[in-house]
Amino acid sequence: SYPGADFVAADPIGPGECCLYSTTAELAGILGSLGVPYILRMGKLWWDGEAAALQNLCFGPAPAPTGMGNTDVEDGVVNAVSNDDFGVEEGKVWLADSSNWDSAVVKVEQTIDVWVDSEIDFTAVQGGLPASPPAAYLFVENACGRRNAVGFEVAIIEGP
C-alpha cells in the first residue's frame, strides 16, 4: 500500500490482467470519472482501496476452459466444463459457430445449472447452431464480461 494512506497499487496492468481496463491510463480515467482518489507515482497507479466505487471494478484473467466431461454436446443434456478459476460469481456460457467470438454469427447462451470456481454445469441449448460438422465453440464469460479468447471446440450431436 501507499505509505501513509490506504492506497493500493494497480500496476502493472496489461491485457489479461484486468478484465475491464487494459492500461493504467484507461483505469486512471475511469477512477477519475468515478471520483475515486488516485495517485500516479513511479510508474504505478495507486488508489483508495476502501472506495465503494471500486467494488464494481473487476480484475483477473479471462476464463479459459481446460476440459469437458464430454465434448459431444446434445440439446437439453447437462454438460460440465472445468477450469481452476472461473470466479465465484455466475457468468454465462455460450456456444458459437466460430472459435473467434467477434467473427461468430450465431451465439447461443446456455442454461447454467451450477457455477463454482472450478466447474460449470450447464444444460445445452442448440438454438440456431447446426449439428456437427462443422464444430461449435464454447465460450465462458465471467461476471466481469471477459471470455476466453479462443473458443473451446465441441461437437453438437443430434439427440435420439
Residue pairs with C-beta under 8 A, 6 or more apart in sequence:
1 7
1 8
1 9
1 49
2 8
2 9
2 39
2 41
2 46
5 48
6 48
6 49
6 50
7 37
7 38
7 39
7 46
7 47
7 48
7 49
8 46
8 47
8 49
9 44
9 45
9 46
10 18
10 24
10 27
10 44
10 45
10 46
10 47
11 24
11 43
11 44
11 45
12 24
12 43
12 44
13 21
13 22
13 23
13 24
13 27
13 45
14 22
14 23
15 22
16 61
16 62
17 59
17 60
17 61
18 27
18 59
18 60
19 58
19 59
19 60
19 61
19 62
19 142
19 144
19 145
19 146
20 30
20 57
20 58
20 144
20 145
20 146
21 27
21 30
21 57
24 40
24 44
24 45
27 45
27 57
28 38
28 40
28 45
30 57
31 37
31 38
31 45
31 47
32 38
34 51
34 53
35 53
36 47
36 48
36 51
36 53
36 54
37 47
37 48
37 51
38 45
38 46
38 47
38 48
39 45
39 46
39 47
40 46
47 54
48 54
58 142
58 143
58 144
60 85
60 87
60 142
60 144
61 85
61 146
62 142
62 146
62 147
62 148
62 149
63 83
63 85
63 86
63 87
63 91
63 140
63 141
63 142
63 146
63 147
63 148
64 83
64 140
64 148
64 149
65 81
65 82
65 83
65 138
65 140
65 148
65 152
66 82
66 83
66 84
67 81
67 82
67 83
68 79
68 80
68 81
68 82
68 138
68 152
68 154
69 79
69 80
69 82
70 79
71 153
71 154
71 155
72 154
72 155
72 157
73 79
73 95
73 124
73 126
73 136
73 138
73 154
73 155
73 156
73 157
74 124
74 156
74 157
74 158
74 159
75 124
75 125
75 126
75 156
75 159
76 123
76 124
76 159
77 123
77 124
77 159
78 113
78 121
78 122
78 123
78 124
79 121
79 122
79 123
79 124
80 119
80 120
80 121
81 93
81 119
81 120
81 122
81 138
81 140
81 152
82 118
82 119
83 118
83 119
83 140
84 117
84 118
85 117
85 118
86 115
86 116
86 117
86 118
86 119
86 120
86 140
86 142
87 117
87 142
87 143
87 144
88 116
88 117
89 142
89 143
90 112
90 115
90 143
91 115
91 140
91 141
91 142
91 143
91 144
91 145
92 109
92 110
92 112
92 140
92 141
93 109
93 110
93 112
93 120
93 122
93 138
93 139
93 140
93 141
94 107
94 108
94 109
94 110
94 138
94 139
94 140
94 141
94 147
95 107
95 108
95 110
95 124
95 125
95 126
95 127
95 129
95 136
95 137
95 138
95 139
95 154
95 156
96 104
96 106
96 107
96 108
96 129
96 136
96 137
96 139
96 151
97 104
97 105
97 106
97 107
97 129
97 134
97 136
97 137
98 104
98 105
98 137
98 151
99 137
99 150
99 151
99 153
100 150
100 151
101 107
101 139
101 147
101 149
101 151
104 137
104 151
106 127
106 128
106 129
107 139
108 125
108 126
108 127
108 128
108 129
109 125
110 122
110 123
110 124
110 125
111 122
111 123
111 125
112 120
112 121
112 122
113 121
113 122
113 123
114 120
114 121
115 121
120 140
124 156
126 156
129 136
129 156
130 156
131 156
131 157
131 158
132 154
132 155
132 156
132 157
133 155
135 153
135 154
135 155
136 153
136 154
136 155
136 156
137 150
137 151
137 152
137 153
137 154
138 151
138 152
138 153
138 154
139 147
139 148
139 151
139 152
140 147
140 148
141 147
